Amino acid sequence: MKADGTLFTLENDELLVTVARHGAELTRIFDKKAGRDVLWGADPAVWDRHAPVLFPFVGKCYEGRYIYEEKEYQMPTQHGFARDMEFEPVLCDLDECWFKLKDTPETFEKYPFHFELEIGHRLEGRTITVMWKVTNLDSGEMLFMMGGHPAFQVPEGRSIYDYTFEFNREGCRKGQFQEELHYLAPTSGGYESEELAGTLSLQDGRVELTKGFFDTALTYMFDDAQVSSVSLLLDGRPYVTMGCDDFPYLAVWTIEDTHPFVCLEPWYGICASEGYKGELKDRKGIISLPGWESWSKSYTIQVG
């Protein structure tokens, strides 16, 4: 593994992968055989991130604040704060790297929990496994959410409308096709609303990205662990596949107008509901972690 202090590189005969210390963010996936970058390049004129880590919240808190044990805390940014913090490298190997982040006096002011967050990336063949471990460093209950947000860029010379989504690929291979998926969608303010819920119809587990696809919902949030994997197909073949078995939510998002990438987002948690001003412990999708215990999950990105 190569490292320059801020970027860490994992590499084999198939892929070259870089991870940044800042936010423990996956910043590059280069497919050597195809000769192209698969991960979005974070063009600041469009969207200046690659694959941010979402912690300790997924999405927005209603009106930028939340209630914990009858006290109000400010959380004006969506997706928490881990994505904008410097992590400490703790393991740097040829095919695996790990980073950790602990709470600080500044984080404790807006998120009153003592924690350690560890983020790992492992490269095996054409698959990257993204690993999370959250540890409660106190005796009381810890409340949090966790999510991934990788953006996969549209190959040069192609359009987002050349893509087809294939859901739950293993089932499709066995002839077990899903006919539809229930989804939630956010309001223009970024809050979950049952009024915007809908059903996405599938044909043999697939749906083409037509020009009206993201007019229905700019973000599709599939709930109830319906999706164990989702593939972006180009010309009928997988371009990239996200493996997210047992994740309660899987979101699909792109930016308005230009659509230069598609985000496939495995979530443990979801944005606050429109108008939600209740206790944090009762927010939809919240995880409760007992004192001194740890919670671990992972998802995979397979190229090709």
N, C-alpha and C positions, 0 to 999 in steps of 0.2 A: 504493500500500500504506500502511496505517495502522499505527502502532506506538506503544506507550506505555512502551517500555523492557523490559517483561516479556512482553507479548503482541503478536504481529504478525499483521495481517489481510490476506488476499488476497480480492479480491472481483470478480465480474463480474455480468452480468445473471441468471445462473442460480444461483450459489452464493456463500455467504460462508463463508470458511475462516479459522480462527485457529490459530496455532502458538505455543507457549510457549517462551521461552528455557530454562526449566527442563526438562531432559531432551530439548530439541528435539522436544517432544511435540505432535502434532496434538491440539487441544483442542476444536475445534468444526467441524462441517460442517452448515451451515444451507441447506436447499433452499428457495429463494425461491418457486418456483412452487407447491410443495406446502404451503409455510408451516410447515415442521416441521424440527426438529433430527434429523439422521441419526446422529450420533456420540453415544455414551453420555455423560451429563453428569457422571460421576465422583461420584455420591452417596457420601459417606464412610461412610454407614450400610450400604452394600451393597458397593461396590468403588470405591476412590478414585482410579482412573486412567481415562484416555480411550483412549490408543493408545501405550503406552510403547515405547521403543526398547530392544531386547534386545542388549546388548553388554557384555563380550566373551564371554558365555555365553548359550546358550539353555537354559532350564530349570535344574535343580539339578545341582550337583556332589555326588557321593555323600558323604553324611554331612558336607556343607559344606566339603569340602576336596578338593584335587587334587595330583597329583605332576607336577613339571616338572624334568627333569634330576636326578632322585633327591631333590629337595627338596620338602617339603610346604608348600603354601600354603593359607590359609584363604579360603573364599568362602562364607560362611554364607547369603547371600541368593540366591534364584533369579534368573535372567536378568541376572546381572552387576550393574554399578553405573552405567552411563551414564544410565539413566532418572532417577537421583536427583542428577545433577550439573548445574551451570550451564554452558550452552554460550555461546560468543561469537558474536554476529551478525556475519556477514561480507558478506552481500548481501541487500538489502531492496529489492525492485522491486515493480511493480504486480501482477505475476502470479507472482512467484517469490521465495523466501527461502531462505537458506542459513545454517547454524550450524556451528561447529566446536568440538571438544573435544580437548585434548592431555593426555597423561599428566602426572601430578603425583607428588611423592614419596610421597603417600598411596596413590595407585593402584598405584605401582610395588611397594609392600610386599606387596600381595595379587595383583598381576598384573605379572610382571617383564618388561614389554615397553614400549618407547618407541613411541608411536603418535600419529597424528592421525585423528580421526573427524569426517567432514563429513556433515551431514544436510541434504537439500534438499527443498523442496515446491514443486511447480509446478501452477498452476491453468489449465486449458484447457477452456472450455465446462463440461460437467458431469463432468469427469474431473480428479482430483488424482493427480499422479505423485509418489511418495515415493522419493527418491534417496539412496543411501548411497555413501560413498567412504572406504575405510580405507587409510591410508598407514603403512608400516613405516618408522619414523625411526631405524633402527639397521641394522647390517650383517648381523646374524644373522637366522635364521628367526623369524617371528612366528606364533603360533598363536591363533586366535580363532574365534568364531561370531557370527552376526548374525541378527536377526529383527525382525519387526513384530508388533504385538499390538493392532490397532484393534478397538474394541468398538462394535457397531452396535445402537442401542437399538430396542426394539420400539415401534412407533408407538402413541400414546395410543388407547385403546379396542380395541387388538388384543392378541393373545396370541402367544407364541413358537410355539404350535402352529398358527398360521395360516401359518407359513412352509413353503416347499418349497425344498430345496437343488437347484440345477441345476449339475452339474459339466461343465467343458469345453464352454462354451456354443457356441463357434465350430463344434466338431464336431457338436453337436446340431443346429445350423442346417443343416448339410450332410447330416443324416440319419445321422451317424456316432455312434451312441449307445454309451456305455460301459455294460456290464452289471453290473460290480462294481468295487469298490475295496478293496485290501488296506489295513488300518490297524494301527498300533501303539497301545497305550494305556498310561498310566502306572499304577503301583501307588498305593496310598493314600498312600505316602510321597513320591510324585512322581518315581519312577524308571521308566525304560523297561524293560518285561519282555516277552520273546517269548511267555511263557505267556498274556499278555492280548491277543495279536494276534488279529485276526479279519478277516472279509470283510463289507463293506457291499454289499448287493444294491441295484441301481438299476433303475428302469423308465424307459426312454427318457432315460437320463442323469440322472434325478431321484429324489429320495427325500423323502417328507413327514416333517415333524417331529411324530411322534406322541408321546403322553405317555410312552412307554417308551423313546424314542430315547436320551436321556441317562442312562437307567438302565444300558444296556449299557456305555457308556463316557462319563464326564463330559468327557473330552478324546479326540477322535479325531485321531490323528497319521498322516496319509497320507504314505507314503514313496515313494522311487524315482521322484520327479518325475512321479507319475501325474496330478497336477492342474495344469493350466495356467490355469484360472480356476474360480471358484465364485461363483454368484449366489444371493442370497436373493430368492425370489419371493414376492410377495403377490398373491393373486387372479390368479395366472398370469403376472404382469408383474414384471420386475426391480425390486426395491427398491434393491439395491446389488449391484455386481459387483466382485469382487477379481480382478485380473489378475496372475498370478504364474508366468508361463512360465519354465521352466528351474529353478525353485526345487526343491531336492530334497525339501523337506517342506512340507506345508500342514496346519496344525492348526485344529480347530474346538472351541471351548470355551464354556461358559456357567457361571454361578455356580449353586450348588445351591439348591434350593427355589423361589426366586422367578422365576428365569430372565428378568430384565428386558432382557437383551441377548444377543447372540451375537458372539463374537470369531472373526474370520477371520484366521489368523496365518501369514504366509509366512516360512519359516525356512530359513536356511543353518546347520544344526546341530540338535541334539536333546538332551533331558535325558540325564544319565548313566544307563547301564544299572544295574539293581539289582546291588549288590555290586561295582561297578567300582572298582578301586584301582590300575589301571595308569597308565602314563605318559600325560600329556595328549596327546601326539602320536598316540597310538593310540586315543583316544576316538572313538566313532562320530560322524561329522558334522563333525569338526574341519577347519578351513581352515588351510593352511600358506601363508604369504606371505613370499617371499624378501626379503632386505635391500633397503631403499630403494625397493621397488616399491609400487604401489597396486592396490587391488581395488575394483571398482564394480559395483553392482547397483541395480535399481529394481523397484517394483511399482506398480500403479495401483488406484485406487478410483473406480469410475464410479457415479454416483448416478442411479437411474432407468433 
